[in-house]
Amino acid sequence: MKKVMNKFNMALIGMMIAGNAFAAQVNASAVCELVSDLHSVFKLLQMLAFIGAGFMIAGWAWGYISSGKAEIKDIKEKGTGLLVGFILLLGVAFLLRFVTSAAGLQTLGCVEGVFAR
């Protein structure tokens, strides 16, 4: 698990570094228009990612609660994959929330608010 988290942290750092370079090289007005046009889609995907992450963890926990037995072997086999899936869904949800926020738009180069919804 420690190796997976180290790889995840390195990928996150790489995305944070590359985000500024990406924002500097793309046409800011095109990105602003894209975010403005797809705002409702981003909000829907964000909501679905949060709900999916919640149901994933809740279903996993309920399976162990209802069975009454939880063995370390089962948790190691199923728990790691579910935890990684949960982290990925939560990461997508937070990324979409950031992109549609004022701080995300400012990072992308949209100085003015492109939508007032």
Biopython code that builds the backbone (N, CA, C, O; Angstrom):
import numpy as np
from Bio.PDB.StructureBuilder import StructureBuilder

atoms = [
    (1, "MET", "N", (0.818, -1.186, 0.000)),
    (1, "MET", "CA", (0.000, 0.000, 0.000)),
    (1, "MET", "C", (0.865, 1.256, 0.000)),
    (1, "MET", "O", (0.516, 2.276, -0.593)),
    (2, "LYS", "N", (2.009, 1.151, 0.685)),
    (2, "LYS", "CA", (2.894, 2.307, 0.747)),
    (2, "LYS", "C", (3.446, 2.638, -0.642)),
    (2, "LYS", "O", (3.591, 3.810, -0.990)),
    (3, "LYS", "N", (3.752, 1.604, -1.435)),
    (3, "LYS", "CA", (4.255, 1.838, -2.787)),
    (3, "LYS", "C", (3.194, 2.496, -3.663)),
    (3, "LYS", "O", (3.496, 3.388, -4.456)),
    (4, "VAL", "N", (1.949, 2.050, -3.512)),
    (4, "VAL", "CA", (0.859, 2.620, -4.299)),
    (4, "VAL", "C", (0.665, 4.089, -3.945)),
    (4, "VAL", "O", (0.487, 4.926, -4.830)),
    (5, "MET", "N", (0.700, 4.402, -2.648)),
    (5, "MET", "CA", (0.523, 5.786, -2.225)),
    (5, "MET", "C", (1.695, 6.661, -2.689)),
    (5, "MET", "O", (1.494, 7.821, -3.049)),
    (6, "ASN", "N", (2.912, 6.114, -2.682)),
    (6, "ASN", "CA", (4.056, 6.877, -3.190)),
    (6, "ASN", "C", (3.893, 7.189, -4.671)),
    (6, "ASN", "O", (4.167, 8.308, -5.105)),
    (7, "LYS", "N", (3.451, 6.208, -5.449)),
    (7, "LYS", "CA", (3.222, 6.431, -6.877)),
    (7, "LYS", "C", (2.097, 7.436, -7.100)),
    (7, "LYS", "O", (2.178, 8.289, -7.984)),
    (8, "PHE", "N", (1.048, 7.325, -6.290)),
    (8, "PHE", "CA", (-0.069, 8.261, -6.401)),
    (8, "PHE", "C", (0.385, 9.681, -6.072)),
    (8, "PHE", "O", (-0.003, 10.629, -6.756)),
    (9, "ASN", "N", (1.199, 9.834, -5.035)),
    (9, "ASN", "CA", (1.705, 11.160, -4.669)),
    (9, "ASN", "C", (2.589, 11.741, -5.769)),
    (9, "ASN", "O", (2.499, 12.932, -6.068)),
    (10, "MET", "N", (3.432, 10.923, -6.367)),
    (10, "MET", "CA", (4.284, 11.411, -7.454)),
    (10, "MET", "C", (3.439, 11.833, -8.664)),
    (10, "MET", "O", (3.733, 12.839, -9.309)),
    (11, "ALA", "N", (2.400, 11.067, -8.964)),
    (11, "ALA", "CA", (1.518, 11.440, -10.067)),
    (11, "ALA", "C", (0.786, 12.745, -9.764)),
    (11, "ALA", "O", (0.613, 13.583, -10.648)),
    (12, "LEU", "N", (0.362, 12.913, -8.524)),
    (12, "LEU", "CA", (-0.316, 14.142, -8.128)),
    (12, "LEU", "C", (0.607, 15.345, -8.231)),
    (12, "LEU", "O", (0.193, 16.406, -8.700)),
    (13, "ILE", "N", (1.841, 15.192, -7.801)),
    (13, "ILE", "CA", (2.818, 16.279, -7.904)),
    (13, "ILE", "C", (3.075, 16.614, -9.372)),
    (13, "ILE", "O", (3.166, 17.786, -9.738)),
    (14, "GLY", "N", (3.192, 15.592, -10.205)),
    (14, "GLY", "CA", (3.395, 15.823, -11.645)),
    (14, "GLY", "C", (2.225, 16.563, -12.269)),
    (14, "GLY", "O", (2.425, 17.444, -13.105)),
    (15, "MET", "N", (0.998, 16.214, -11.871)),
    (15, "MET", "CA", (-0.167, 16.917, -12.410)),
    (15, "MET", "C", (-0.191, 18.370, -11.956)),
    (15, "MET", "O", (-0.558, 19.256, -12.728)),
    (16, "MET", "N", (0.198, 18.619, -10.711)),
    (16, "MET", "CA", (0.204, 19.996, -10.219)),
    (16, "MET", "C", (1.252, 20.828, -10.945)),
    (16, "MET", "O", (1.016, 22.000, -11.239)),
    (17, "ILE", "N", (2.399, 20.239, -11.234)),
    (17, "ILE", "CA", (3.450, 20.966, -11.946)),
    (17, "ILE", "C", (3.045, 21.183, -13.403)),
    (17, "ILE", "O", (3.235, 22.271, -13.946)),
    (18, "ALA", "N", (2.495, 20.161, -14.027)),
    (18, "ALA", "CA", (2.133, 20.259, -15.437)),
    (18, "ALA", "C", (0.904, 21.138, -15.654)),
    (18, "ALA", "O", (0.716, 21.661, -16.752)),
    (19, "GLY", "N", (0.076, 21.310, -14.647)),
    (19, "GLY", "CA", (-1.131, 22.121, -14.801)),
    (19, "GLY", "C", (-0.825, 23.556, -15.156)),
    (19, "GLY", "O", (-1.484, 24.134, -16.021)),
    (20, "ASN", "N", (0.161, 24.141, -14.507)),
    (20, "ASN", "CA", (0.517, 25.523, -14.809)),
    (20, "ASN", "C", (1.115, 25.658, -16.201)),
    (20, "ASN", "O", (0.831, 26.620, -16.915)),
    (21, "ALA", "N", (1.944, 24.692, -16.587)),
    (21, "ALA", "CA", (2.522, 24.737, -17.929)),
    (21, "ALA", "C", (1.428, 24.560, -18.983)),
    (21, "ALA", "O", (1.455, 25.212, -20.027)),
    (22, "PHE", "N", (0.480, 23.688, -18.710)),
    (22, "PHE", "CA", (-0.628, 23.488, -19.631)),
    (22, "PHE", "C", (-1.451, 24.766, -19.763)),
    (22, "PHE", "O", (-1.819, 25.163, -20.868)),
    (23, "ALA", "N", (-1.736, 25.402, -18.636)),
    (23, "ALA", "CA", (-2.542, 26.620, -18.656)),
    (23, "ALA", "C", (-1.820, 27.748, -19.392)),
    (23, "ALA", "O", (-2.468, 28.606, -19.993)),
    (24, "ALA", "N", (-0.499, 27.756, -19.352)),
    (24, "ALA", "CA", (0.251, 28.826, -20.014)),
    (24, "ALA", "C", (0.300, 28.632, -21.528)),
    (24, "ALA", "O", (0.412, 29.612, -22.265)),
    (25, "GLN", "N", (0.219, 27.391, -22.009)),
    (25, "GLN", "CA", (0.406, 27.131, -23.432)),
    (25, "GLN", "C", (-0.884, 27.042, -24.224)),
    (25, "GLN", "O", (-0.863, 27.217, -25.443)),
    (26, "VAL", "N", (-2.001, 26.776, -23.575)),
    (26, "VAL", "CA", (-3.242, 26.649, -24.337)),
    (26, "VAL", "C", (-3.903, 28.008, -24.481)),
    (26, "VAL", "O", (-3.616, 28.948, -23.740)),
    (27, "ASN", "N", (-4.771, 28.081, -25.429)),
    (27, "ASN", "CA", (-5.532, 29.309, -25.648)),
    (27, "ASN", "C", (-6.536, 29.443, -24.509)),
    (27, "ASN", "O", (-7.488, 28.668, -24.417)),
    (28, "ALA", "N", (-6.317, 30.426, -23.647)),
    (28, "ALA", "CA", (-7.128, 30.563, -22.436)),
    (28, "ALA", "C", (-8.597, 30.801, -22.762)),
    (28, "ALA", "O", (-9.470, 30.293, -22.059)),
    (29, "SER", "N", (-8.882, 31.552, -23.797)),
    (29, "SER", "CA", (-10.282, 31.837, -24.107)),
    (29, "SER", "C", (-11.013, 30.569, -24.555)),
    (29, "SER", "O", (-12.196, 30.397, -24.260)),
    (30, "ALA", "N", (-10.318, 29.692, -25.257)),
    (30, "ALA", "CA", (-10.943, 28.442, -25.689)),
    (30, "ALA", "C", (-11.254, 27.549, -24.491)),
    (30, "ALA", "O", (-12.311, 26.921, -24.434)),
    (31, "VAL", "N", (-10.326, 27.497, -23.535)),
    (31, "VAL", "CA", (-10.550, 26.690, -22.332)),
    (31, "VAL", "C", (-11.694, 27.281, -21.515)),
    (31, "VAL", "O", (-12.530, 26.551, -20.982)),
    (32, "CYS", "N", (-11.723, 28.606, -21.422)),
    (32, "CYS", "CA", (-12.801, 29.266, -20.679)),
    (32, "CYS", "C", (-14.151, 28.975, -21.311)),
    (32, "CYS", "O", (-15.125, 28.710, -20.606)),
    (33, "GLU", "N", (-14.214, 29.021, -22.626)),
    (33, "GLU", "CA", (-15.465, 28.723, -23.325)),
    (33, "GLU", "C", (-15.863, 27.268, -23.135)),
    (33, "GLU", "O", (-17.043, 26.963, -22.964)),
    (34, "LEU", "N", (-14.883, 26.367, -23.164)),
    (34, "LEU", "CA", (-15.164, 24.948, -22.965)),
    (34, "LEU", "C", (-15.727, 24.699, -21.577)),
    (34, "LEU", "O", (-16.721, 23.989, -21.429)),
    (35, "VAL", "N", (-15.102, 25.275, -20.558)),
    (35, "VAL", "CA", (-15.590, 25.106, -19.193)),
    (35, "VAL", "C", (-16.975, 25.723, -19.056)),
    (35, "VAL", "O", (-17.837, 25.166, -18.375)),
    (36, "SER", "N", (-17.194, 26.848, -19.685)),
    (36, "SER", "CA", (-18.501, 27.500, -19.625)),
    (36, "SER", "C", (-19.571, 26.645, -20.299)),
    (36, "SER", "O", (-20.668, 26.486, -19.764)),
    (37, "ASP", "N", (-19.258, 26.100, -21.461)),
    (37, "ASP", "CA", (-20.232, 25.289, -22.187)),
    (37, "ASP", "C", (-20.525, 23.965, -21.479)),
    (37, "ASP", "O", (-21.660, 23.487, -21.490)),
    (38, "LEU", "N", (-19.509, 23.385, -20.870)),
    (38, "LEU", "CA", (-19.671, 22.077, -20.240)),
    (38, "LEU", "C", (-19.837, 22.160, -18.724)),
    (38, "LEU", "O", (-19.649, 21.165, -18.024)),
    (39, "HIS", "N", (-20.184, 23.328, -18.223)),
    (39, "HIS", "CA", (-20.315, 23.508, -16.775)),
    (39, "HIS", "C", (-21.314, 22.532, -16.169)),
    (39, "HIS", "O", (-21.022, 21.914, -15.145)),
    (40, "SER", "N", (-22.478, 22.381, -16.777)),
    (40, "SER", "CA", (-23.492, 21.480, -16.224)),
    (40, "SER", "C", (-23.033, 20.025, -16.291)),
    (40, "SER", "O", (-23.339, 19.238, -15.395)),
    (41, "VAL", "N", (-22.310, 19.666, -17.331)),
    (41, "VAL", "CA", (-21.782, 18.296, -17.447)),
    (41, "VAL", "C", (-20.735, 18.036, -16.364)),
    (41, "VAL", "O", (-20.722, 16.970, -15.748)),
    (42, "PHE", "N", (-19.856, 19.019, -16.136)),
    (42, "PHE", "CA", (-18.845, 18.870, -15.084)),
    (42, "PHE", "C", (-19.497, 18.722, -13.714)),
    (42, "PHE", "O", (-19.056, 17.910, -12.900)),
    (43, "LYS", "N", (-20.544, 19.503, -13.457)),
    (43, "LYS", "CA", (-21.243, 19.417, -12.177)),
    (43, "LYS", "C", (-21.911, 18.049, -12.011)),
    (43, "LYS", "O", (-21.885, 17.472, -10.924)),
    (44, "LEU", "N", (-22.508, 17.532, -13.089)),
    (44, "LEU", "CA", (-23.143, 16.221, -13.030)),
    (44, "LEU", "C", (-22.107, 15.127, -12.786)),
    (44, "LEU", "O", (-22.318, 14.248, -11.950)),
    (45, "LEU", "N", (-20.992, 15.178, -13.511)),
    (45, "LEU", "CA", (-19.934, 14.182, -13.311)),
    (45, "LEU", "C", (-19.344, 14.264, -11.910)),
    (45, "LEU", "O", (-19.019, 13.245, -11.302)),
    (46, "GLN", "N", (-19.211, 15.482, -11.408)),
    (46, "GLN", "CA", (-18.695, 15.661, -10.055)),
    (46, "GLN", "C", (-19.634, 15.005, -9.042)),
    (46, "GLN", "O", (-19.185, 14.295, -8.141)),
    (47, "MET", "N", (-20.931, 15.244, -9.194)),
    (47, "MET", "CA", (-21.904, 14.669, -8.276)),
    (47, "MET", "C", (-21.897, 13.141, -8.363)),
    (47, "MET", "O", (-21.939, 12.463, -7.336)),
    (48, "LEU", "N", (-21.843, 12.603, -9.570)),
    (48, "LEU", "CA", (-21.821, 11.154, -9.746)),
    (48, "LEU", "C", (-20.552, 10.529, -9.169)),
    (48, "LEU", "O", (-20.594, 9.424, -8.628)),
    (49, "ALA", "N", (-19.427, 11.231, -9.283)),
    (49, "ALA", "CA", (-18.180, 10.709, -8.719)),
    (49, "ALA", "C", (-18.241, 10.677, -7.198)),
    (49, "ALA", "O", (-17.799, 9.707, -6.583)),
    (50, "PHE", "N", (-18.781, 11.723, -6.586)),
    (50, "PHE", "CA", (-18.933, 11.723, -5.126)),
    (50, "PHE", "C", (-19.881, 10.618, -4.679)),
    (50, "PHE", "O", (-19.599, 9.905, -3.716)),
    (51, "ILE", "N", (-21.003, 10.476, -5.375)),
    (51, "ILE", "CA", (-21.967, 9.435, -5.014)),
    (51, "ILE", "C", (-21.369, 8.046, -5.224)),
    (51, "ILE", "O", (-21.549, 7.158, -4.392)),
    (52, "GLY", "N", (-20.662, 7.861, -6.332)),
    (52, "GLY", "CA", (-20.030, 6.568, -6.598)),
    (52, "GLY", "C", (-18.998, 6.208, -5.556)),
    (52, "GLY", "O", (-18.927, 5.057, -5.126)),
    (53, "ALA", "N", (-18.190, 7.180, -5.140)),
    (53, "ALA", "CA", (-17.188, 6.919, -4.106)),
    (53, "ALA", "C", (-17.865, 6.556, -2.791)),
    (53, "ALA", "O", (-17.419, 5.646, -2.092)),
    (54, "GLY", "N", (-18.927, 7.254, -2.454)),
    (54, "GLY", "CA", (-19.644, 6.952, -1.209)),
    (54, "GLY", "C", (-20.277, 5.567, -1.238)),
    (54, "GLY", "O", (-20.166, 4.814, -0.271)),
    (55, "PHE", "N", (-20.937, 5.228, -2.336)),
    (55, "PHE", "CA", (-21.561, 3.909, -2.438)),
    (55, "PHE", "C", (-20.511, 2.793, -2.471)),
    (55, "PHE", "O", (-20.752, 1.698, -1.963)),
    (56, "MET", "N", (-19.360, 3.067, -3.061)),
    (56, "MET", "CA", (-18.320, 2.052, -3.123)),
    (56, "MET", "C", (-17.843, 1.676, -1.716)),
    (56, "MET", "O", (-17.760, 0.496, -1.375)),
    (57, "ILE", "N", (-17.536, 2.676, -0.919)),
    (57, "ILE", "CA", (-17.072, 2.409, 0.437)),
    (57, "ILE", "C", (-18.200, 1.866, 1.310)),
    (57, "ILE", "O", (-17.980, 0.958, 2.112)),
    (58, "ALA", "N", (-19.408, 2.416, 1.158)),
    (58, "ALA", "CA", (-20.537, 1.952, 1.965)),
    (58, "ALA", "C", (-20.885, 0.499, 1.640)),
    (58, "ALA", "O", (-21.165, -0.288, 2.544)),
    (59, "GLY", "N", (-20.869, 0.144, 0.372)),
    (59, "GLY", "CA", (-21.154, -1.244, -0.010)),
    (59, "GLY", "C", (-20.110, -2.215, 0.495)),
    (59, "GLY", "O", (-20.433, -3.323, 0.923)),
    (60, "TRP", "N", (-18.866, -1.799, 0.445)),
    (60, "TRP", "CA", (-17.774, -2.635, 0.945)),
    (60, "TRP", "C", (-17.906, -2.833, 2.452)),
    (60, "TRP", "O", (-17.766, -3.949, 2.953)),
    (61, "ALA", "N", (-18.171, -1.757, 3.162)),
    (61, "ALA", "CA", (-18.308, -1.853, 4.620)),
    (61, "ALA", "C", (-19.545, -2.661, 5.002)),
    (61, "ALA", "O", (-19.499, -3.466, 5.932)),
    (62, "TRP", "N", (-20.653, -2.448, 4.286)),
    (62, "TRP", "CA", (-21.875, -3.172, 4.612)),
    (62, "TRP", "C", (-21.710, -4.670, 4.370)),
    (62, "TRP", "O", (-22.295, -5.476, 5.093)),
    (63, "GLY", "N", (-20.937, -5.046, 3.383)),
    (63, "GLY", "CA", (-20.686, -6.473, 3.141)),
    (63, "GLY", "C", (-20.004, -7.130, 4.324)),
    (63, "GLY", "O", (-20.338, -8.258, 4.687)),
    (64, "TYR", "N", (-19.059, -6.443, 4.926)),
    (64, "TYR", "CA", (-18.382, -6.998, 6.096)),
    (64, "TYR", "C", (-19.258, -6.923, 7.341)),
    (64, "TYR", "O", (-19.188, -7.812, 8.190)),
    (65, "ILE", "N", (-20.073, -5.892, 7.468)),
    (65, "ILE", "CA", (-20.948, -5.774, 8.635)),
    (65, "ILE", "C", (-22.031, -6.840, 8.597)),
    (65, "ILE", "O", (-22.314, -7.472, 9.614)),
    (66, "SER", "N", (-22.637, -7.046, 7.439)),
    (66, "SER", "CA", (-23.731, -8.009, 7.339)),
    (66, "SER", "C", (-23.239, -9.452, 7.431)),
    (66, "SER", "O", (-23.963, -10.314, 7.929)),
    (67, "SER", "N", (-22.023, -9.731, 6.963)),
    (67, "SER", "CA", (-21.522, -11.107, 7.041)),
    (67, "SER", "C", (-21.079, -11.456, 8.452)),
    (67, "SER", "O", (-21.117, -12.626, 8.833)),
    (68, "GLY", "N", (-20.669, -10.492, 9.218)),
    (68, "GLY", "CA", (-20.255, -10.745, 10.596)),
    (68, "GLY", "C", (-18.846, -11.268, 10.735)),
    (68, "GLY", "O", (-18.379, -11.518, 11.846)),
    (69, "LYS", "N", (-18.160, -11.437, 9.611)),
    (69, "LYS", "CA", (-16.774, -11.910, 9.691)),
    (69, "LYS", "C", (-15.933, -11.149, 8.677)),
    (69, "LYS", "O", (-16.295, -10.993, 7.511)),
    (70, "ALA", "N", (-14.837, -10.701, 9.158)),
    (70, "ALA", "CA", (-13.902, -9.991, 8.291)),
    (70, "ALA", "C", (-12.510, -10.543, 8.564)),
    (70, "ALA", "O", (-11.962, -10.387, 9.656)),
    (71, "GLU", "N", (-11.960, -11.180, 7.565)),
    (71, "GLU", "CA", (-10.627, -11.741, 7.716)),
    (71, "GLU", "C", (-9.617, -10.812, 7.071)),
    (71, "GLU", "O", (-9.921, -10.118, 6.102)),
    (72, "ILE", "N", (-8.430, -10.809, 7.612)),
    (72, "ILE", "CA", (-7.376, -9.929, 7.111)),
    (72, "ILE", "C", (-7.073, -10.244, 5.649)),
    (72, "ILE", "O", (-6.785, -9.335, 4.871)),
    (73, "LYS", "N", (-7.134, -11.516, 5.267)),
    (73, "LYS", "CA", (-6.855, -11.906, 3.884)),
    (73, "LYS", "C", (-7.862, -11.263, 2.923)),
    (73, "LYS", "O", (-7.480, -10.755, 1.868)),
    (74, "ASP", "N", (-9.142, -11.286, 3.288)),
    (74, "ASP", "CA", (-10.175, -10.668, 2.446)),
    (74, "ASP", "C", (-9.976, -9.171, 2.340)),
    (74, "ASP", "O", (-10.126, -8.587, 1.267)),
    (75, "ILE", "N", (-9.640, -8.556, 3.456)),
    (75, "ILE", "CA", (-9.440, -7.105, 3.447)),
    (75, "ILE", "C", (-8.249, -6.739, 2.577)),
    (75, "ILE", "O", (-8.305, -5.750, 1.847)),
    (76, "LYS", "N", (-7.173, -7.514, 2.639)),
    (76, "LYS", "CA", (-5.997, -7.227, 1.808)),
    (76, "LYS", "C", (-6.298, -7.418, 0.334)),
    (76, "LYS", "O", (-5.837, -6.635, -0.498)),
    (77, "GLU", "N", (-7.071, -8.456, -0.005)),
    (77, "GLU", "CA", (-7.358, -8.737, -1.412)),
    (77, "GLU", "C", (-8.353, -7.738, -2.004)),
    (77, "GLU", "O", (-8.114, -7.183, -3.077)),
    (78, "LYS", "N", (-9.453, -7.513, -1.316)),
    (78, "LYS", "CA", (-10.507, -6.654, -1.856)),
    (78, "LYS", "C", (-10.349, -5.206, -1.426)),
    (78, "LYS", "O", (-10.676, -4.291, -2.181)),
    (79, "GLY", "N", (-9.851, -4.997, -0.220)),
    (79, "GLY", "CA", (-9.794, -3.657, 0.345)),
    (79, "GLY", "C", (-8.865, -2.713, -0.395)),
    (79, "GLY", "O", (-9.183, -1.534, -0.549)),
    (80, "THR", "N", (-7.724, -3.206, -0.854)),
    (80, "THR", "CA", (-6.765, -2.339, -1.530)),
    (80, "THR", "C", (-7.339, -1.827, -2.852)),
    (80, "THR", "O", (-7.235, -0.638, -3.152)),
    (81, "GLY", "N", (-7.937, -2.705, -3.632)),
    (81, "GLY", "CA", (-8.529, -2.286, -4.901)),
    (81, "GLY", "C", (-9.683, -1.318, -4.705)),
    (81, "GLY", "O", (-9.811, -0.339, -5.439)),
    (82, "LEU", "N", (-10.521, -1.592, -3.715)),
    (82, "LEU", "CA", (-11.640, -0.692, -3.449)),
    (82, "LEU", "C", (-11.168, 0.654, -2.931)),
    (82, "LEU", "O", (-11.742, 1.692, -3.261)),
    (83, "LEU", "N", (-10.123, 0.634, -2.118)),
    (83, "LEU", "CA", (-9.597, 1.890, -1.595)),
    (83, "LEU", "C", (-8.983, 2.732, -2.714)),
    (83, "LEU", "O", (-9.158, 3.950, -2.747)),
    (84, "VAL", "N", (-8.263, 2.080, -3.631)),
    (84, "VAL", "CA", (-7.686, 2.809, -4.765)),
    (84, "VAL", "C", (-8.801, 3.362, -5.652)),
    (84, "VAL", "O", (-8.720, 4.505, -6.103)),
    (85, "GLY", "N", (-9.837, 2.565, -5.907)),
    (85, "GLY", "CA", (-10.976, 3.044, -6.693)),
    (85, "GLY", "C", (-11.674, 4.211, -6.025)),
    (85, "GLY", "O", (-12.066, 5.172, -6.688)),
    (86, "PHE", "N", (-11.830, 4.128, -4.709)),
    (86, "PHE", "CA", (-12.446, 5.216, -3.946)),
    (86, "PHE", "C", (-11.616, 6.489, -4.057)),
    (86, "PHE", "O", (-12.159, 7.573, -4.269)),
    (87, "ILE", "N", (-10.299, 6.358, -3.913)),
    (87, "ILE", "CA", (-9.412, 7.522, -3.996)),
    (87, "ILE", "C", (-9.462, 8.133, -5.395)),
    (87, "ILE", "O", (-9.473, 9.356, -5.534)),
    (88, "LEU", "N", (-9.493, 7.300, -6.423)),
    (88, "LEU", "CA", (-9.567, 7.821, -7.790)),
    (88, "LEU", "C", (-10.886, 8.556, -8.055)),
    (88, "LEU", "O", (-10.889, 9.637, -8.644)),
    (89, "LEU", "N", (-12.000, 7.968, -7.619)),
    (89, "LEU", "CA", (-13.288, 8.640, -7.806)),
    (89, "LEU", "C", (-13.339, 9.954, -7.042)),
    (89, "LEU", "O", (-13.833, 10.959, -7.553)),
    (90, "LEU", "N", (-12.825, 9.943, -5.820)),
    (90, "LEU", "CA", (-12.812, 11.159, -5.028)),
    (90, "LEU", "C", (-11.895, 12.205, -5.657)),
    (90, "LEU", "O", (-12.198, 13.398, -5.641)),
    (91, "GLY", "N", (-10.772, 11.749, -6.211)),
    (91, "GLY", "CA", (-9.858, 12.669, -6.889)),
    (91, "GLY", "C", (-10.492, 13.306, -8.114)),
    (91, "GLY", "O", (-10.316, 14.500, -8.356)),
    (92, "VAL", "N", (-11.228, 12.517, -8.887)),
    (92, "VAL", "CA", (-11.920, 13.061, -10.065)),
    (92, "VAL", "C", (-12.960, 14.082, -9.630)),
    (92, "VAL", "O", (-13.107, 15.133, -10.254)),
    (93, "ALA", "N", (-13.680, 13.770, -8.560)),
    (93, "ALA", "CA", (-14.701, 14.698, -8.081)),
    (93, "ALA", "C", (-14.082, 16.015, -7.628)),
    (93, "ALA", "O", (-14.603, 17.085, -7.943)),
    (94, "PHE", "N", (-12.980, 15.947, -6.895)),
    (94, "PHE", "CA", (-12.333, 17.173, -6.435)),
    (94, "PHE", "C", (-11.714, 17.948, -7.601)),
    (94, "PHE", "O", (-11.723, 19.179, -7.599)),
    (95, "LEU", "N", (-11.182, 17.243, -8.585)),
    (95, "LEU", "CA", (-10.627, 17.920, -9.756)),
    (95, "LEU", "C", (-11.721, 18.659, -10.522)),
    (95, "LEU", "O", (-11.523, 19.800, -10.940)),
    (96, "LEU", "N", (-12.856, 18.023, -10.703)),
    (96, "LEU", "CA", (-13.969, 18.674, -11.394)),
    (96, "LEU", "C", (-14.512, 19.851, -10.589)),
    (96, "LEU", "O", (-14.908, 20.871, -11.153)),
    (97, "ARG", "N", (-14.525, 19.700, -9.272)),
    (97, "ARG", "CA", (-14.982, 20.815, -8.437)),
    (97, "ARG", "C", (-14.020, 21.993, -8.571)),
    (97, "ARG", "O", (-14.449, 23.146, -8.619)),
    (98, "PHE", "N", (-12.720, 21.704, -8.632)),
    (98, "PHE", "CA", (-11.730, 22.770, -8.764)),
    (98, "PHE", "C", (-11.848, 23.471, -10.115)),
    (98, "PHE", "O", (-11.776, 24.698, -10.190)),
    (99, "VAL", "N", (-12.029, 22.695, -11.176)),
    (99, "VAL", "CA", (-12.107, 23.275, -12.522)),
    (99, "VAL", "C", (-13.304, 24.209, -12.648)),
    (99, "VAL", "O", (-13.225, 25.228, -13.335)),
    (100, "THR", "N", (-14.403, 23.873, -11.997)),
    (100, "THR", "CA", (-15.599, 24.702, -12.113)),
    (100, "THR", "C", (-15.659, 25.811, -11.063)),
    (100, "THR", "O", (-16.620, 26.580, -11.042)),
    (101, "SER", "N", (-14.662, 25.908, -10.201)),
    (101, "SER", "CA", (-14.669, 26.957, -9.179)),
    (101, "SER", "C", (-13.970, 28.216, -9.699)),
    (101, "SER", "O", (-13.351, 28.204, -10.763)),
    (102, "ALA", "N", (-14.079, 29.282, -8.940)),
    (102, "ALA", "CA", (-13.449, 30.544, -9.336)),
    (102, "ALA", "C", (-11.925, 30.415, -9.312)),
    (102, "ALA", "O", (-11.241, 30.953, -10.183)),
    (103, "ALA", "N", (-11.395, 29.705, -8.322)),
    (103, "ALA", "CA", (-9.942, 29.537, -8.255)),
    (103, "ALA", "C", (-9.430, 28.707, -9.429)),
    (103, "ALA", "O", (-8.357, 28.986, -9.965)),
    (104, "GLY", "N", (-10.184, 27.700, -9.825)),
    (104, "GLY", "CA", (-9.789, 26.889, -10.967)),
    (104, "GLY", "C", (-9.819, 27.669, -12.254)),
    (104, "GLY", "O", (-8.932, 27.522, -13.095)),
    (105, "LEU", "N", (-10.830, 28.499, -12.419)),
    (105, "LEU", "CA", (-10.915, 29.325, -13.621)),
    (105, "LEU", "C", (-9.775, 30.334, -13.671)),
    (105, "LEU", "O", (-9.228, 30.610, -14.739)),
    (106, "GLN", "N", (-9.420, 30.882, -12.515)),
    (106, "GLN", "CA", (-8.309, 31.829, -12.481)),
    (106, "GLN", "C", (-6.993, 31.121, -12.798)),
    (106, "GLN", "O", (-6.129, 31.694, -13.463)),
    (107, "THR", "N", (-6.831, 29.886, -12.331)),
    (107, "THR", "CA", (-5.634, 29.105, -12.641)),
    (107, "THR", "C", (-5.548, 28.809, -14.129)),
    (107, "THR", "O", (-4.458, 28.802, -14.701)),
    (108, "LEU", "N", (-6.682, 28.565, -14.755)),
    (108, "LEU", "CA", (-6.700, 28.281, -16.190)),
    (108, "LEU", "C", (-6.530, 29.535, -17.042)),
    (108, "LEU", "O", (-6.385, 29.444, -18.261)),
    (109, "GLY", "N", (-6.546, 30.687, -16.415)),
    (109, "GLY", "CA", (-6.333, 31.929, -17.158)),
    (109, "GLY", "C", (-7.622, 32.690, -17.436)),
    (109, "GLY", "O", (-7.605, 33.672, -18.179)),
    (110, "CYS", "N", (-8.699, 32.274, -16.877)),
    (110, "CYS", "CA", (-9.966, 32.989, -17.037)),
    (110, "CYS", "C", (-10.056, 34.002, -15.913)),
    (110, "CYS", "O", (-10.542, 33.687, -14.827)),
    (111, "VAL", "N", (-9.595, 35.204, -16.164)),
    (111, "VAL", "CA", (-9.563, 36.218, -15.117)),
    (111, "VAL", "C", (-10.963, 36.624, -14.711)),
    (111, "VAL", "O", (-11.251, 36.773, -13.524)),
    (112, "GLU", "N", (-11.825, 36.802, -15.678)),
    (112, "GLU", "CA", (-13.209, 37.150, -15.395)),
    (112, "GLU", "C", (-14.022, 35.877, -15.281)),
    (112, "GLU", "O", (-13.650, 34.847, -15.843)),
    (113, "GLY", "N", (-15.112, 35.939, -14.571)),
    (113, "GLY", "CA", (-15.998, 34.791, -14.511)),
    (113, "GLY", "C", (-16.653, 34.583, -15.861)),
    (113, "GLY", "O", (-17.241, 35.517, -16.407)),
    (114, "VAL", "N", (-16.569, 33.398, -16.408)),
    (114, "VAL", "CA", (-17.113, 33.148, -17.742)),
    (114, "VAL", "C", (-18.561, 32.709, -17.674)),
    (114, "VAL", "O", (-19.244, 32.649, -18.697)),
    (115, "PHE", "N", (-19.022, 32.409, -16.506)),
    (115, "PHE", "CA", (-20.428, 32.029, -16.387)),
    (115, "PHE", "C", (-20.948, 32.551, -15.062)),
    (115, "PHE", "O", (-20.220, 32.633, -14.073)),
    (116, "ALA", "N", (-22.166, 32.884, -15.069)),
    (116, "ALA", "CA", (-22.813, 33.351, -13.835)),
    (116, "ALA", "C", (-24.034, 32.482, -13.604)),
    (116, "ALA", "O", (-25.171, 32.913, -13.793)),
    (117, "ARG", "N", (-23.782, 31.279, -13.201)),
    (117, "ARG", "CA", (-24.885, 30.332, -12.973)),
    (117, "ARG", "C", (-25.024, 30.053, -11.513)),
    (117, "ARG", "O", (-25.895, 29.281, -11.113)),
]
sb = StructureBuilder()
sb.init_structure("model")
sb.init_model(0)
sb.init_chain("A")
sb.init_seg("    ")
for serial, (resi, resn, name, xyz) in enumerate(atoms, 1):
    if name == "N":
        sb.init_residue(resn, " ", resi, " ")
    sb.init_atom(name, np.array(xyz, "f"), 0.0, 1.0, " ", f" {name:<3s}", serial, name[0])
structure = sb.get_structure()
